[in-house]
Amino acid sequence: MEQNIARQVTRVFVEGQTSTTMANRTRPFNNRTCEAPYLIFLGPPGSGKGTQAEKLHQNFRLVQISTGNLFREHISNGTELGVKVKDILAKGELVPDDLTIGMVVDRLAKPDTIMGVVFDGFPRTLDQALALQYRLDEKRKCITAVIQFKISDEQIIERLSSRRMCPKDNTIYNLKSNAPKHDEQCDLCGTLLVMRNDDKPEVVGHRLQVYRQQTEPLIEFYREQDMLVEIDASRGIEEITTQMDEWMPMFIYDAN
């Protein structure tokens, strides 16, 4: 069933077979009310989505759903899904929609998402966006807002060349802006940090190209639904966090 969901969703919305969509449901942000805040972070790799999603998890108890982290967990655990996506991710390609959607739907079914979710790196294609919309509508939930992280390609390449990850707990560091306390060792467990394969310069360039082709169209998709909020992602982490904290009451008012 999950393998066909993207095509089914596209058909449902194009043919107008559903009367309740995210676009006409009331929410606190621009007059739309949701049971819990569901935020989408939209932006190229290295724009800071993951860092800010983790901040929202810490400060507001929103569950961070990162497809990148979920895929890495499957790869680390040697699951069937992990085997399928390992080579795809190493090349900087997008994982097929049916695999990604099925994984996210499984994560959304867990009880900890009741307080709200921040989607980090999902959706990445129009079919994924429509599938998410369909699934949330089924459960009488809706997207509260979509935050677009705006930053230049040059800044992204500089950031990712300095990014390191703990292979044990997936904690992300940046040697320039968010360095570990000890030389390239995880602050939490002391494990030696590594550079992810998809952060290597030759892969980053390809990832940016894929983003422009497949994910950037979502900007207009969400703008047309009056959901899009832009943020200058070239600034420092704390400055962006402060702005996000100021916005959150607008997103969570009467949500819980």
Order of alpha helices (4+ residues) and beta strands (2+ residues): alpha-beta-alpha-beta-alpha-alpha-alpha-beta-alpha-beta-alpha-beta-beta-alpha-alpha-beta-alpha
